[in-house]
Amino acid sequence: MAATPSVKVVKQFGFKGGNRLWSNRYHFNGGTPPDATHWHTLFDAVVAAEKLIFTSYTTIVEVIGYAAGSDVPVASKTYSQAGTKTAVTRLPPGEVAGLIRWATAARTSKNHPVYLFNYYHGWEQSTSSNHDAVDSAQLTVADTYANAWISGFSDGGSVTAVRAGPNGATATGHFTEPDFTHRDFPYTRSDT
């Protein structure tokens, strides 16, 4: 399989008395946007869908585009787009994360299935007594977002970006983990 282009969505939220940047990178099939205008249209579509997952405690601050097989940015756009999900104010610690796993038809050399993973900080806890559960409304919008990547995002031209792995394995389905998982940030001290 061939290398794929990608976008990185950079987010920010409050963490240990300051602000913390973190990101998700999404490789995709469907072609590479030909210029900055098309990259920006693709970025806007991804941001419009991803902002629905987060409350106003999380802000999308930048999106960066990469050509296939490269870690050198070819396009970028800054944002100050706060999440639009209605807050229920049950935030777990910052290292706690939600998880979306996309399935592919690809197999490893040992015949294991290939999955695509993204971790998301800033998700809220359920109203149930299970404090490890993700808020049900957040699960719903996360499922919608994961499906949007399977359907694809348009660059306003001929490219429809469909979620794939860095080597081209196309997403065929997804699973949004209903319980929280843990994704450490590199160690930092709080200011207090």
Contacts in CASP RR format, 6 or more apart in sequence:
PFRMAT RR
TARGET T0000
AUTHOR 0000-0000-0000
METHOD contacts of the structure
MODEL  1
MAATPSVKVVKQFGFKGGNRLWSNRYHFNGGTPPDATHWHTLFDAVVAAE
KLIFTSYTTIVEVIGYAAGSDVPVASKTYSQAGTKTAVTRLPPGEVAGLI
RWATAARTSKNHPVYLFNYYHGWEQSTSSNHDAVDSAQLTVADTYANAWI
SGFSDGGSVTAVRAGPNGATATGHFTEPDFTHRDFPYTRSDT
1 106 0 8 1.000
1 167 0 8 1.000
1 168 0 8 1.000
1 169 0 8 1.000
2 68 0 8 1.000
2 167 0 8 1.000
2 168 0 8 1.000
3 68 0 8 1.000
3 69 0 8 1.000
3 166 0 8 1.000
3 167 0 8 1.000
3 168 0 8 1.000
4 27 0 8 1.000
4 28 0 8 1.000
4 29 0 8 1.000
4 68 0 8 1.000
4 69 0 8 1.000
4 164 0 8 1.000
4 165 0 8 1.000
4 166 0 8 1.000
4 167 0 8 1.000
4 168 0 8 1.000
5 27 0 8 1.000
5 28 0 8 1.000
5 31 0 8 1.000
5 32 0 8 1.000
5 33 0 8 1.000
5 65 0 8 1.000
5 66 0 8 1.000
5 67 0 8 1.000
5 68 0 8 1.000
5 69 0 8 1.000
5 161 0 8 1.000
6 25 0 8 1.000
6 26 0 8 1.000
6 27 0 8 1.000
6 28 0 8 1.000
6 65 0 8 1.000
6 66 0 8 1.000
6 166 0 8 1.000
7 25 0 8 1.000
7 26 0 8 1.000
7 28 0 8 1.000
7 42 0 8 1.000
7 43 0 8 1.000
7 46 0 8 1.000
7 63 0 8 1.000
7 64 0 8 1.000
7 65 0 8 1.000
7 66 0 8 1.000
7 161 0 8 1.000
8 23 0 8 1.000
8 24 0 8 1.000
8 25 0 8 1.000
8 26 0 8 1.000
8 63 0 8 1.000
8 64 0 8 1.000
8 65 0 8 1.000
8 66 0 8 1.000
9 23 0 8 1.000
9 24 0 8 1.000
9 25 0 8 1.000
9 26 0 8 1.000
9 46 0 8 1.000
9 47 0 8 1.000
9 50 0 8 1.000
9 60 0 8 1.000
9 62 0 8 1.000
9 63 0 8 1.000
10 21 0 8 1.000
10 22 0 8 1.000
10 23 0 8 1.000
10 60 0 8 1.000
10 61 0 8 1.000
10 62 0 8 1.000
10 63 0 8 1.000
10 64 0 8 1.000
11 21 0 8 1.000
11 22 0 8 1.000
11 23 0 8 1.000
11 24 0 8 1.000
11 54 0 8 1.000
11 58 0 8 1.000
11 59 0 8 1.000
11 60 0 8 1.000
11 61 0 8 1.000
11 121 0 8 1.000
12 19 0 8 1.000
12 20 0 8 1.000
12 21 0 8 1.000
12 22 0 8 1.000
12 58 0 8 1.000
12 59 0 8 1.000
12 61 0 8 1.000
13 19 0 8 1.000
13 20 0 8 1.000
13 22 0 8 1.000
13 57 0 8 1.000
13 58 0 8 1.000
13 59 0 8 1.000
13 94 0 8 1.000
13 121 0 8 1.000
13 122 0 8 1.000
14 20 0 8 1.000
14 57 0 8 1.000
15 94 0 8 1.000
15 185 0 8 1.000
15 188 0 8 1.000
16 188 0 8 1.000
16 189 0 8 1.000
16 190 0 8 1.000
16 191 0 8 1.000
17 190 0 8 1.000
17 191 0 8 1.000
17 192 0 8 1.000
18 191 0 8 1.000
20 94 0 8 1.000
20 121 0 8 1.000
20 185 0 8 1.000
20 188 0 8 1.000
21 61 0 8 1.000
22 121 0 8 1.000
22 185 0 8 1.000
24 118 0 8 1.000
24 119 0 8 1.000
24 120 0 8 1.000
26 46 0 8 1.000
26 118 0 8 1.000
26 149 0 8 1.000
26 161 0 8 1.000
26 163 0 8 1.000
27 116 0 8 1.000
27 163 0 8 1.000
27 164 0 8 1.000
27 165 0 8 1.000
27 166 0 8 1.000
27 168 0 8 1.000
28 149 0 8 1.000
28 152 0 8 1.000
28 153 0 8 1.000
28 161 0 8 1.000
28 162 0 8 1.000
28 163 0 8 1.000
28 164 0 8 1.000
29 161 0 8 1.000
29 162 0 8 1.000
29 164 0 8 1.000
29 168 0 8 1.000
29 170 0 8 1.000
30 159 0 8 1.000
30 160 0 8 1.000
30 161 0 8 1.000
30 162 0 8 1.000
31 158 0 8 1.000
31 159 0 8 1.000
31 161 0 8 1.000
32 67 0 8 1.000
32 68 0 8 1.000
32 159 0 8 1.000
33 39 0 8 1.000
33 41 0 8 1.000
33 42 0 8 1.000
33 75 0 8 1.000
33 155 0 8 1.000
33 159 0 8 1.000
34 159 0 8 1.000
36 75 0 8 1.000
38 155 0 8 1.000
38 156 0 8 1.000
38 157 0 8 1.000
38 159 0 8 1.000
39 65 0 8 1.000
39 74 0 8 1.000
39 75 0 8 1.000
39 77 0 8 1.000
39 155 0 8 1.000
40 75 0 8 1.000
40 77 0 8 1.000
41 154 0 8 1.000
41 155 0 8 1.000
41 156 0 8 1.000
41 157 0 8 1.000
42 153 0 8 1.000
42 154 0 8 1.000
42 155 0 8 1.000
42 156 0 8 1.000
42 159 0 8 1.000
42 161 0 8 1.000
43 63 0 8 1.000
43 65 0 8 1.000
43 75 0 8 1.000
43 77 0 8 1.000
44 77 0 8 1.000
45 153 0 8 1.000
45 154 0 8 1.000
46 63 0 8 1.000
46 153 0 8 1.000
46 161 0 8 1.000
47 60 0 8 1.000
47 63 0 8 1.000
47 79 0 8 1.000
47 81 0 8 1.000
49 144 0 8 1.000
49 145 0 8 1.000
49 148 0 8 1.000
49 153 0 8 1.000
50 60 0 8 1.000
50 145 0 8 1.000
51 60 0 8 1.000
51 81 0 8 1.000
51 82 0 8 1.000
51 83 0 8 1.000
51 84 0 8 1.000
52 83 0 8 1.000
52 84 0 8 1.000
52 85 0 8 1.000
52 141 0 8 1.000
52 144 0 8 1.000
52 145 0 8 1.000
53 83 0 8 1.000
53 85 0 8 1.000
53 120 0 8 1.000
53 123 0 8 1.000
53 138 0 8 1.000
53 141 0 8 1.000
53 142 0 8 1.000
53 145 0 8 1.000
54 60 0 8 1.000
54 82 0 8 1.000
54 83 0 8 1.000
54 84 0 8 1.000
54 85 0 8 1.000
54 120 0 8 1.000
54 122 0 8 1.000
54 123 0 8 1.000
55 83 0 8 1.000
55 85 0 8 1.000
55 86 0 8 1.000
55 87 0 8 1.000
55 122 0 8 1.000
55 124 0 8 1.000
56 82 0 8 1.000
56 83 0 8 1.000
56 84 0 8 1.000
56 87 0 8 1.000
57 83 0 8 1.000
57 87 0 8 1.000
57 91 0 8 1.000
57 122 0 8 1.000
58 82 0 8 1.000
58 83 0 8 1.000
58 121 0 8 1.000
58 122 0 8 1.000
59 79 0 8 1.000
59 80 0 8 1.000
59 81 0 8 1.000
59 82 0 8 1.000
59 83 0 8 1.000
60 79 0 8 1.000
60 81 0 8 1.000
60 82 0 8 1.000
60 83 0 8 1.000
61 78 0 8 1.000
61 79 0 8 1.000
61 80 0 8 1.000
62 76 0 8 1.000
62 77 0 8 1.000
62 78 0 8 1.000
62 79 0 8 1.000
63 76 0 8 1.000
63 77 0 8 1.000
63 79 0 8 1.000
64 73 0 8 1.000
64 75 0 8 1.000
64 76 0 8 1.000
65 73 0 8 1.000
65 74 0 8 1.000
65 75 0 8 1.000
65 76 0 8 1.000
66 72 0 8 1.000
66 73 0 8 1.000
66 74 0 8 1.000
67 74 0 8 1.000
69 166 0 8 1.000
85 137 0 8 1.000
85 138 0 8 1.000
85 141 0 8 1.000
86 137 0 8 1.000
87 124 0 8 1.000
88 124 0 8 1.000
88 127 0 8 1.000
88 135 0 8 1.000
88 137 0 8 1.000
89 124 0 8 1.000
90 124 0 8 1.000
90 125 0 8 1.000
90 126 0 8 1.000
90 127 0 8 1.000
90 135 0 8 1.000
91 122 0 8 1.000
91 124 0 8 1.000
91 125 0 8 1.000
92 122 0 8 1.000
92 123 0 8 1.000
92 124 0 8 1.000
92 125 0 8 1.000
92 131 0 8 1.000
92 180 0 8 1.000
94 121 0 8 1.000
94 122 0 8 1.000
94 185 0 8 1.000
95 121 0 8 1.000
95 182 0 8 1.000
95 183 0 8 1.000
95 184 0 8 1.000
95 185 0 8 1.000
96 121 0 8 1.000
96 122 0 8 1.000
96 123 0 8 1.000
96 180 0 8 1.000
96 181 0 8 1.000
96 182 0 8 1.000
97 119 0 8 1.000
97 120 0 8 1.000
97 121 0 8 1.000
97 122 0 8 1.000
97 123 0 8 1.000
97 180 0 8 1.000
97 181 0 8 1.000
97 182 0 8 1.000
97 183 0 8 1.000
98 119 0 8 1.000
98 120 0 8 1.000
98 121 0 8 1.000
98 123 0 8 1.000
98 134 0 8 1.000
98 142 0 8 1.000
98 177 0 8 1.000
98 180 0 8 1.000
98 181 0 8 1.000
99 117 0 8 1.000
99 118 0 8 1.000
99 119 0 8 1.000
99 120 0 8 1.000
99 176 0 8 1.000
99 177 0 8 1.000
99 181 0 8 1.000
100 117 0 8 1.000
100 118 0 8 1.000
100 120 0 8 1.000
100 142 0 8 1.000
100 145 0 8 1.000
100 146 0 8 1.000
100 174 0 8 1.000
100 175 0 8 1.000
100 176 0 8 1.000
100 177 0 8 1.000
101 115 0 8 1.000
101 116 0 8 1.000
101 117 0 8 1.000
101 174 0 8 1.000
101 175 0 8 1.000
101 176 0 8 1.000
101 177 0 8 1.000
102 115 0 8 1.000
102 116 0 8 1.000
102 117 0 8 1.000
102 146 0 8 1.000
102 149 0 8 1.000
102 150 0 8 1.000
102 163 0 8 1.000
102 171 0 8 1.000
102 172 0 8 1.000
102 173 0 8 1.000
102 174 0 8 1.000
103 113 0 8 1.000
103 115 0 8 1.000
103 171 0 8 1.000
103 172 0 8 1.000
103 173 0 8 1.000
103 174 0 8 1.000
103 175 0 8 1.000
104 113 0 8 1.000
104 114 0 8 1.000
104 115 0 8 1.000
104 116 0 8 1.000
104 164 0 8 1.000
104 165 0 8 1.000
104 169 0 8 1.000
104 170 0 8 1.000
104 171 0 8 1.000
104 172 0 8 1.000
105 169 0 8 1.000
105 170 0 8 1.000
105 172 0 8 1.000
106 113 0 8 1.000
106 114 0 8 1.000
106 168 0 8 1.000
106 169 0 8 1.000
107 113 0 8 1.000
107 114 0 8 1.000
108 114 0 8 1.000
114 165 0 8 1.000
114 169 0 8 1.000
116 163 0 8 1.000
116 164 0 8 1.000
116 165 0 8 1.000
116 169 0 8 1.000
116 171 0 8 1.000
119 181 0 8 1.000
119 183 0 8 1.000
120 142 0 8 1.000
121 183 0 8 1.000
123 134 0 8 1.000
123 135 0 8 1.000
123 138 0 8 1.000
123 142 0 8 1.000
123 180 0 8 1.000
124 134 0 8 1.000
124 135 0 8 1.000
124 138 0 8 1.000
125 131 0 8 1.000
125 133 0 8 1.000
125 134 0 8 1.000
125 135 0 8 1.000
125 180 0 8 1.000
126 133 0 8 1.000
126 134 0 8 1.000
126 135 0 8 1.000
126 136 0 8 1.000
127 135 0 8 1.000
127 136 0 8 1.000
130 179 0 8 1.000
132 179 0 8 1.000
132 180 0 8 1.000
133 178 0 8 1.000
133 179 0 8 1.000
133 180 0 8 1.000
134 142 0 8 1.000
134 176 0 8 1.000
134 177 0 8 1.000
134 178 0 8 1.000
134 179 0 8 1.000
134 180 0 8 1.000
139 176 0 8 1.000
139 178 0 8 1.000
142 176 0 8 1.000
143 174 0 8 1.000
143 176 0 8 1.000
146 173 0 8 1.000
146 174 0 8 1.000
146 176 0 8 1.000
147 174 0 8 1.000
149 162 0 8 1.000
149 163 0 8 1.000
149 171 0 8 1.000
149 174 0 8 1.000
150 162 0 8 1.000
150 163 0 8 1.000
150 171 0 8 1.000
150 172 0 8 1.000
150 173 0 8 1.000
150 174 0 8 1.000
151 162 0 8 1.000
152 160 0 8 1.000
152 161 0 8 1.000
152 162 0 8 1.000
152 163 0 8 1.000
153 160 0 8 1.000
153 161 0 8 1.000
154 160 0 8 1.000
154 161 0 8 1.000
155 161 0 8 1.000
162 170 0 8 1.000
162 171 0 8 1.000
163 170 0 8 1.000
163 171 0 8 1.000
164 170 0 8 1.000
164 171 0 8 1.000
165 171 0 8 1.000
END
